[in-house]
Amino acid sequence: MRKKLYHIIFSLLTLCCNALVSGQDIHFSQFFEAPLLRNPSLAGIFTGDIRIQTVYRDQWNSLTDAFKTFSLNGEYKMPVGKGSDFLTTGLQILHDRAGTVSWVSTHVLPALNFHKSLSNDKNRYLSLGFMGGFVQRSFDRSKMTTNSQYDGMGDGEIFLKPLYSYLDVSVGMSYNSQIGENPNNNFFVGAAYHHLNKPKNSFYRNASAELEPKWVGSAGVRLAVTPISYLTIQADHSRQGQFMETVGGALYGIKIGDDWDKPLYTIHGGAFLRWNDALIPVIKLDYAPFSASFSYDINLSKLKTSSYGRGGFELSISYIGFINREIESLNCPRF
């Protein structure tokens, strides 16, 4: 009986959570490892011509069936024309599974970003990016528990469709530049507008239930502290309907090896804060061309009493390299 009661409670919690977050997007604590989700114009802003990144998030195991989220993005940057302009093509794949009823969201979003050079001597670029594709949402109706089932009426939700899909479109613009004469000291600022087509977002085929557009402002700066160390600061602020989120922080990196321009390892440590929600310690290891990062959310919100301060962990792995070595000596978008 107790097991059945827990199942009912968890089902209700999942449905309530899904109803509350249906107007909000999936997010990562390591937001800097999923750039296309921040802003499609951040595609291609790295030192290299190819980048592949993956992030896995496991959240709220202390409360109920965890929210498991997986992101995979790939980008390829290529010069266009006779100047220093570049074009980046990309693909963002996102898969999220939540709660007792296996609420699943799958996104397949191609991206295209054009980088216009603003200087012949320095890395200084204005980028305009677009991303759009297919999104599918579903849940397992057989795992849903309602009062009607105990009255022999099935789940009682006769208008409920357990699967639907839609097209989603985003646009963004960013500016990135080196600071001074050192191309390794640089910054970027950007803004993005997600869900500009206001796709329908309802399991009940409710035409008035639209996915709220979302504004995201992003910024970052990377500065050398000593010849063997540097500081990377990044932050995002987003607004979607009545919901807002601000997250920011810094990583301090130390190079290990005899060649400071191409170190054997770089070890990063730092923390980020998601305002009124979580403190996020982060550690990261670079072993070129690969990087791996681990973070853990320490819950600071009102939910911390129930979660005992435990939020979720994230693991990310990335690859950044060159296919066309001629690009390595050129001015190009980077951060």
Beta strands, then each sheet from edge to edge (+ up, - down):
strand 1: 50-59
strand 2: 67-79
strand 3: 86-98
strand 4: 103-117
strand 5: 124-138
strand 6: 163-179
strand 7: 182-194
strand 8: 214-226
strand 9: 229-240
strand 10: 243-256
strand 11: 265-274
strand 12: 278-287
strand 13: 290-299
strand 14: 310-321
sheet 1: 1+ 2- 3+ 4- 5+ 6- 7+ 8- 9+ 10- 11+ 12- 13+ 14- 1+
end
